[in-house]
Amino acid sequence: MGSNVQTIICATGRTLVGLFFLLAGLAKIGDMATYHAMMENAGLTPTSLLLPATIGLEIIGGLLVILGRKFAREAALLLALFTLAANIFLHAFWAAPEEMRLIQTSLFTKNIAIMGALLFIAANVRPHTKASS
């Protein structure tokens, strides 16, 4: 595969994964009361600190992954850890009521795939540097 095609494929993949987090962060800004209640119901407190931190991580981390430059690797790793925590605290299908088990299992496995993509990005991102003359 030519390097131009590979570059386009990598940039497209980073953009799709980064958009997932960027749009999630923006959605939380648009409906903070719902996300605040969801976090409280999951026992994630202090919500007044965790929700803004979550929004910041999703928006800034998503943008850094999309750009694929400085701190993209660190952003991908932080987002992978964040997604793991979301799985444990918000999508614990093993503890979900029977009527919610299927949807929680689906969300859990989707997040595992996203973590895989983030780890792949972290391992393969090549931040752009100024060419030396």
Secondary structure, 3 states (H helix, E strand, C coil): CCHHHHHHHHHHHHHHHHHHHHHHHHHHHHCHHHHHHHHHHCCCCCHHHHHHHHHHHHHHHHHHHHHCCCCHHHHHHHHHHHHHHHHHHHCCHHHCCHHHHHHHHHHHHHHHHHHHHHHHHHHHCCCCCCCCC
